[in-house]
Amino acid sequence: MFGWYHQLTIRQKQVVWAWLFLSLPCVFYVVIRFYPTFQSFYISFNDWNLLSDMRFVWFENYVRMFTDPVFWKVFWNTFLYLILGTPISIVISFVIAYYLD
């Protein structure tokens, strides 16, 4: 089954083992990082309240979200915080760090 492995040089075997040891953390990272993202994307296409069965509704949730004025108000507030609040807090923290040094 692994006859090809015995034909490899020591350097090639080291590379195979390095990739083998690196593959486990890479697979773990992909599963931990992307599985919840894909699962939440799938859930967003369903009408579900955790107690009832899932009912697939396609883009109905997104249509309801984009037509809701509260969503746009929250979106605008978040955008303002991103544009104004983040740079201001970074400048303040740099000024405090400068005077502490």
N, C-alpha and C positions, 0 to 999 in steps of 0.2 A: 504494500500500500504506500509506504513512504520510501520507495527505492530511490526516488529522485533526491531525497535528503542526503543519502550516503554519498552521492556523487558531488556534493557541494564542497567548496574549499572551506577552511576554517573562517575566513573573512565573510564568506557568503552565509555561513551558518550563524555568525554573529548578527548579521543584518536581519536574517529571518527571525531570530530570537528577539532582537530589538523591536521589530515590527509587531511581533506577537505580544510583547509586553506593553507596547504603546497602544495596541488595538483595544484592549479592555477599557482603559480610561476614556479613549475616544468614543467608544460605543456607549459607555455609561454617560458621558457628557451629552451625546446626541439624544439619548433616551430621556434624560432628566431635563434637557433644555427644550427639545422640540415636541415631545409627546404631549405635555400639558398645553402647548400652544395649539397643536392640531386638534386636540380634544375640545378645547374651549371654542375653537372655530367651528367645529362640528355641532357643539351644543348651541351655538348662536343661531343655527338654522332650525332649531326646534322650539316648540312651545312646551315648556317643562317647568314645574314648580317644586321639584324634588319629591313630591308625594304622589304625583300622578305619572302615568306613562308618558314617554316622549311622543310628541306628535310633530312630524316634519312639516314645516311651514314655509320652506324656501326663504325668500327675502322679506317676508312680512315683518319680521323684527327690525330689519334695517330700514324699511320704508317708514315704519312707525317711529323709529329713532330719529331719522333725518327730517321728519315732518313735525317733530316735537319742539316747540320753542324753548323749552327748558334745556334741552340738549345743546342748542346753539348758544344759549346764555352761558352754560357751563363751559362749552368749548371756547368761547371768547374770553372768559375769565382765566381759563388755563393758558390760553395763548398770551394774554397780557402778563400773567405771572412769569411765563417763560421768557418773554422779551424784556420785561422790566425788573421783575423780582430777582431772577437769577443773577444777572450782571451786577445789580446793586449789592446783593449779599456777598458776591465774590470780591467786589471792591472794598466793602466794609471789612471783610475778613483779612484782606491783604493789608489794609491800613492798620488794623489792630495788630497783626503779626509784625509789621514793620516797626511799630512803636514798642512792642514787647521785646524786640531784638535790640 
